[in-house]
Amino acid sequence: MPNRETVHRVCPFCEATCGLSIEVEGDAIVSVRGDKEDPFSRGFLCPKAYGLKELHHDPDRLRRPVRRTASGWEEISWEEAYREIGERIGRIRREHGNDAVGFYTGNPVVHDLGALLYRPLLERALGTRNSFNSSAIDTLPKIVQTGLMFGRPFPLGVPVPDIDRTDYLLVIGANPVVSHGSLMTMPDAPGRLKAVRARGGKLVVVDPRRTETARIADEHVFIRPGGDAAFLFGMLHALFEEDRVDLGAASGLVNGLDEVRGVVEGFAPEAVAEFSGVPAETTRRLAREIAAAESAACYGRLGTCVQEFGTLASWGCDLVNVLTGNLDRPGGVMFTTPAAPVDAALPQSKGYEIGRWHSRVSGQPEVDGKVPSSTMAEEMLTPGPGQVRAMLLLMTNPVCSAANSRQLDEAFAQLEFLVAVDFYINETTRHAHVILPTPAPSEHAGYEVGLYLLSVRNVAKWSWPAVEPGEGVPDSWQVLSRLGAELMGLRGMSEQEVDDLVLGQYVAGSLAALQERWPGLTAGEVTARLESRVGPERLVELLLRVGPYGDGFGRVPDGLTLAKLREAPSGLDLGPLQPRLPEVLNTTSGKVELAPKTMTGDVARLRARMEERAGEMVLIGRRELRYSNSFMHNLPALVKGPEKCTLHISPLDAERIGLDTGQVARVFSRVGHVEARVEVTDDLMPGVVSLPHGWGHGVSGTRMRVANDHPGVNANVLTDDRAYDVASGTAVLMGTPVKVTPAGE
């Protein structure tokens, strides 16, 4: 009988990075508990973590490559899969060029160390301009806004609330009690939010729905979807008008203050009240409160991004932070000092630029070398030079997650060749010709390179694999490395030789960026002294040792190394956030650019929308505590209980339409319609209905039995690929105009 042992790692199911203690016997996970010794999460755990056990044992999860045939799916060898992918993609590229192959990745990549660090190799191997930005589903406005203001690629220039020290937290279009702090990595969000109030501070939530966060807040303010930018500009107007602007730590480090004053001149709280739905006196009072607080943070997330004015709303949040003196001060919004600064391995240049090229069909701007996901279907369906004829998908299910999902479904179905790196046959991958599965999260080691860049406290933790993958199952980094070699014509190179090329890129970038910190450090010394010999562990060791807490390869004997981190199974607390604005700024001017043209040029569109008097109802999304990705609907522990995929509607609208709880309603938009069971609730403001995201299972050809037994409806059948935030190209997922009727009509 195998011995029972405890393995420590980070939960891979959301951004909170909660510490887990996993009991294992042989290759079986026995239990999953919160790690009470973890200095960041202190034993906190949400229900999602229990899915780790079920995902590991799920019989629907793929363990070997499969190929779709006329008679169904058949298992094939890894060598056969790599060879077929290389030959078929190679043929399409020879006939139609590199841009005929698209590439799209999903957010589970952020938790997979191998996929995250080796994805650039695959991108270089493909050499396509049709690399679609999966962050465009929910983050692209923030990427654009912070990049242009602070001069750094995402997420290196994103300031996060210093929530453990703030006296006033204004939350707009976010629900951290459920999301656990998207773009604000923090375990135990409910506890941290309640602590703001417990120490005498104030928590205010502005949202079209009385969310789980609003229920524990001091105050909840309803706002109309899409009205966030106008509301924030109203606050800024009040700050200027009442002479409450104080730049604090940013004094002398900003450009464009007068331009911002001019932009918000026409957005007096009284002028925006009808459009935003927020009374003018409330807007003015909140502006006074946040300006007067000892410390404060304005935090906006999904609701501020996935709307018609996402970039303007994201901009407004950080303008409020800057103009109230809360940028880069304890208790305000600050920049994390990560132990493994992945930016060290990026090309070093001043400034940040978008729109270096535009998508072929609708002309959406390039951001970070990718075009928005809102363009994906049209690039596949529109004939002509540059049409996407093949796609490579990495850990994603856009048919459930992206706008106008029926159009996307049609687009994937007609591709000449589709490759998916995924462990499920889901609503999207059912169209694949070849699927390459990666190990379950419980089966590989990890370090949260991306999420620790957004942490509300400086921490570091190594995640050990709870169980080993089956014999002959490659890790995700090996899959991507081999695919990259195939597509670059390097089939004859060994895994070690390919990995040495990857290491060389990281070493070269790191040395160029860190010569000032580690003078005399050479590429030869780094390569020779790395203890790990191959794979992502070697890259993490490099980043840790040249990072701000690192040993500099012996130059600081007590400094951090991967070996020392592994000796702390529950992780290391590296201290609270520290002021570091001058160090972070990477604009060509060396200052915070308060008024980039991308944003100021889009204000006229907001003014024009405010002149309209639209009377239709609008649809918003909704996140549930147990899910962050659609694959989690296949885990029994997470879908048990009452039906979650219901249409929320206010009592006023329900009475007007003739609906009651338990009835079925039909919801129409420009692009489609769905039917969903109704739940009447006071939590929703009149004129707004809500459906949760990620559902719409029960589709023929999928292999997810639990999810198919709990299908729900796909809200993205209703979202419109033609409705987008012009500044970034992000599809509008919050605020889709809809008509609601009883199902029989």
C-alpha positions, -999 to +999 in steps of 0.1 A: +000+000+000+015+034-010+025+059+017+003+090+021+022+123+017+014+160+016+024+182-013+023+220-013+014+241-043-007+270-055-043+266-066-044+269-104-081+279-109-081+317-105-058+346-099-057+345-061-028+320-058-041+303-026-018+278-011-029+242-011-020+212+010-027+181-011-028+146+004-016+120-021-014+082-021+005+069-051-011+084-082-043+093-064-053+126-048-070+119-015-078+154-003-073+191-010-071+216+019-059+252+024-023+255+034-024+272+069+014+279+067+011+298+034+021+334+044-002+349+017-034+329+019-031+316+055-053+286+048-081+303+029-097+282+003-127+287-020-148+258-036-128+258-069-098+242-053-117+209-047-120+206-085-082+198-086-089+163-074-118+157-098-099+171-128-070+148-121-092+117-120-117+129-147-123+100-173-132+126-199-097+142-198-075+133-227-042+115-219-029+108-255-031+127-288-062+122-308-070+127-345-105+133-359-116+108-386-148+102-405-156+074-380-147+094-349-117+102-327-087+079-327-056+079-305-023+084-323+013+085-311+030+118-302+054+114-331+026+109-355+008+139-342+038+162-344+046+150-379+011+155-392+009+190-377+042+200-392+034+187-426-001+202-429+007+236-414+038+237-435+018+230-467-007+258-459+021+283-452+039+274-484+007+279-504-007+309-486+020+325-464+025+326-427-005+348-420-028+320-432-022+303-399-038+319-368-028+314-331-049+319-301-043+312-264-066+310-234-062+323-198-053+288-183-019+294-198-011+319-170-012+290-145+009+266-167+046+276-163+057+256-193+031+270-216+036+306-204+074+306-208+075+286-241+046+302-259+070+329-273+089+301-290+058+289-307+048+324-317+082+330-333+079+296-351+046+305-366+056+340-376+020+351-382+004+385-378-028+367-371-019+360-335-051+368-317-051+385-284-071+363-260-068+391-234-091+411-257-120+391-242-116+408-209-084+428-204-072+446-235-085+481-226-064+479-194-034+467-214-037+496-238-043+522-211-015+513-187+009+507-216+004+541-229+004+558-195+033+541-180+053+528-210+055+491-201+039+460-217+012+442-197+012+435-168+044+452-158+028+487-157-004+478-139-007+495-105-027+474-080-046+485-049-025+482-017-056+467-001-040+457+032-033+493+040-059+514+022-084+535+040-109+538+011-116+514-017-138+524-046-147+493-067-162+499-101-174+470-123-156+444-103-166+416-079-134+406-060-154+385-035-161+361-063-131+368-087-106+370-058-091+401-073-087+399-111-055+420-120-052+423-082-038+389-070-050+384-034-061+353-015-090+356+009-106+386-009-136+386+015-114+388+045-092+415+030-122+436+020-138+432+054-105+443+070-107+476+052-140+483+071-127+468+103-099+492+106-122+522+100-120+525+063-148+526+037-157+502+009-179+515-020-190+494-049-204+509-082-220+482-103-253+475-122-257+445-099-257+443-062-228+418-063-214+396-035-188+424-030-215+450-028-233+430+000-203+434+023-196+471+013-205+503+032-223+515+001-235+502-033-243+526-062-262+514-093-247+525-126-259+519-162-237+495-182-214+515-204-217+546-181-185+540-162-163+564-182-188+592-180-192+587-142-154+587-137-150+618-158-177+634-136-156+626-106-126+641-123-146+672-132-155+676-096-119+673-084-108+700-108-138+723-101-134+720-063-096+723-064-090+689-049-063+677-074-032+666-056-006+646-075+013+633-044+042+610-054+035+617-090+042+654-087+067+665-113+063+631-130+033+637-152+025+651-186-009+662-199-026+675-168-041+705-186-053+682-214-071+660-189-087+691-174-100+701-209-113+666-216-135+664-185-147+700-187-179+690-204-186+661-180-200+678-150-217+653-127-250+669-135-244+665-173-236+628-170-261+618-144-288+606-168-264+586-190-245+570-161-276+565-139-256+579-109-271+610-092-249+641-095-247+646-057-235+610-053-207+615-079-196+647-062-196+631-028-176+601-038-150+625-055-147+644-022-144+612-001-117+597-022-097+629-023-100+634+015-092+599+025-058+593+042-052+568+015-075+554-013-076+532-043-100+532-073-102+497-087-120+488-119-121+454-136-142+433-159-172+457-161-149+486-169-131+467-197-157+446-216-180+475-225-183+501-253-159+526-236-136+501-219-103+520-226-118+553-214-132+537-183-099+520-174-082+554-181-107+571-158-099+548-129-061+555-130-067+592-135-087+593-103-058+575-086-032+599-099-052+631-094-060+623-058-024+616-049-029+578-045-005+566-072+026+549-057+018+556-021+010+530+007-027+524+008-031+537-027-023+519-059+013+506-062+035+484-084+045+450-072+083+441-070+082+406-083+109+381-074+111+367-109+108+398-131+100+383-165+104+418-181+141+413-176+140+389-206+120+412-228+134+435-255+144+467-239+130+499-254+114+532-243+077+538-247+048+518-257+031+517-291-001+501-305-015+499-340+018+491-358-005+472-381-042+465-383-064+435-389-072+427-425-110+429-425-122+455-399-089+472-393-086+466-355-053+477-340-024+455-331-015+454-294+017+436-282+021+419-316-015+405-316-048+416-330-080+415-309-100+383-306-131+402-319-115+399-354-110+361-352-142+349-370-141+375-397-105+367-405-114+330-409-146+336-429-136+364-453-120+352-485-089+369-500-052+371-495-043+367-458-074+347-450-068+324-419-071+289-432-056+270-402-055+277-364-035+266-334-054+269-301-037+268-268-058+259-238-090+278-248-127+274-256-136+306-275-169+292-287-181+296-251-161+327-242-159+351-271-185+373-288-210+360-314-202+324-306-224+310-334-203+328-360-171+316-343-185+280-343-191+283-381-156+297-386-138+269-368-159+243-385-148+253-420-110+256-414-087+235-435-068+225-404-072+231-367-048+220-339-057+223-302-034+219-272-060+209-247-071+180-225-108+182-233-129+178-264-150+208-258-173+231-278-143+245-298-118+216-299-145+193-313-137+210-346-100+202-343-082+177-366-056+169-340-056+175-302-025+174-281-033+170-244-011+185-217-009+172-181-036+182-155-025+211-133-019+187-104+007+169-126+033+196-132+055+220-112+049+257-114+057+292-104+032+321-109+054+342-130+025+363-144+003+366-114+030+376-089+035+407-111+000+418-099+002+407-063-011+430-035+020+418-015+054+407-026+055+369-023+071+338-040+061+302-039+072+271-058+044+246-067+053+210-066+035+184-087+010+165-066+013+134-088+034+125-117+018+123-152+015+089-168+045+073-185+053+089-218+032+120-212+052+151-220+049+183-200+033+214-217+068+230-223+079+199-241+048+199-263+053+236-273+090+232-277+086+202-300+059+220-320+081+251-324+110+229-336+087+212-362+074+245-375+109+260-377+123+230-396+144+218-367+130+183-363+164+168-360+174+189-330+173+173-296+151+186-268+182+199-250+194+217-281+160+234-286+158+243-249+193+258-250+181+282-278+152+292-255+175+298-226+198+318-247+170+343-256+161+347-219+197+351-208+205+377-235+174+397-225+181+395-188+217+406-191+208+436-213+183+447-187+202+440-155+238+450-162+233+480-138+222+457-110+247+429-117+278+445-133+302+420-148+276+392-150+282+374-183+260+350-204+287+323-200+287+326-162+249+325-160+246+294-183+273+275-165+260+282-130+224+274-135+216+243-115+186+232-135+196+216-168+165+218-190+129+232-190+110+260-173+126+254-140+159+266-155+142+298-167+126+305-133+160+299-116+175+325-140+148+351-132+149+346-095+187+348-093+189+381-113+158+395-097+156+422-070+158+396-042+182+373-060+218+361-052+232+375-085+249+341-090+268+343-058+272+381-056+247+383-027+252+350-008+220+353+012+200+362-019+171+342-033+176+311-055+152+285-067+168+260-043+161+283-013+125+288-025+120+251-027+131+248+009+101+269+019+072+246+008+045+271+018+062+300+001+080+332+012+066+366+022+089+393+007+071+422+023+045+449+015+045+469-017+070+497-019+070+530-038+088+526-071+072+549-097+104+564-111+118+529-116+086+516-133+081+545-157+093+536-192+077+563-214+099+582-238+094+613-217+101+595-184+068+607-170+033+594-166+014+603-198-020+614-185-035+622-219-025+597-246-041+604-280-056+570-281-078+580-252-083+617-258-093+610-294-121+586-283-138+611-260-159+625-288-175+591-293-185+591-257-200+626-260-220+615-290-233+584-272-245+606-243-266+626-268-286+595-277-315+582-256-314+545-260-344+528-244-336+491-249-327+466-222-291+455-220-274+423-210-244+420-186-225+389-176-221+373-141-193+353-125-200+325-101-176+316-072-172+280-084-161+287-120-135+307-138-133+286-170-158+266-189-140+233-184-147+235-147-184+227-155-172+192-160-162+188-124-191+173-103-182+191-071-184+225-088-217+221-106-237+204-079-266+222-063-292+246-077-291+257-113-267+286-117-272+295-154-304+316-149-315+350-163-315+376-135-340+404-140-353+431-117-389+429-103-399+461-122-388+446-156-402+412-147-437+426-140-436+448-171-427+419-194-449+393-176-422+370-161-417+353-127-391+332-111-390+297-126-405+307-159-385+306-191-377+338-210-364+343-246-337+368-250-330+383-284-300+404-297-289+414-332-270+382-337-291+355-320-314+344-292-314+320-262-340+307-237-332+307-200-350+301-168-358+334-149-347+345-115-363+377-103-340+396-080-337+430-063-299+428-069-303+440-105-311+475-116-341+481-139-333+479-176-305+453-171-306+415-174-278+391-165-265+357-177-234+340-163-205+334-187-190+301-199-221+279-203-237+265-234-227+228-232-246+198-245-233+203-280-230+173-303-194+161-307-181+171-273-168+147-247-176+164-214-203+143-198-209+163-166-210+196-184-234+182-209-257+171-181-256+208-169-257+226-203-270+261-194-271+286-222-243+304-239-246+342-233-222+348-261-248+337-286-261+372-279-230+393-277-222+411-309-189+409-328-197+443-344-199+461-311-165+469-297-145+494-278-130+514-307-098+524-288-087+488-282-109+466-305-124+447-275-158+432-281-186+444-259-197+417-235-213+440-210-241+462-223-254+442-253-289+456-264-315+428-260-352+422-260-367+399-234-401+381-238-418+351-222-406+320-241-439+313-257-440+346-275 
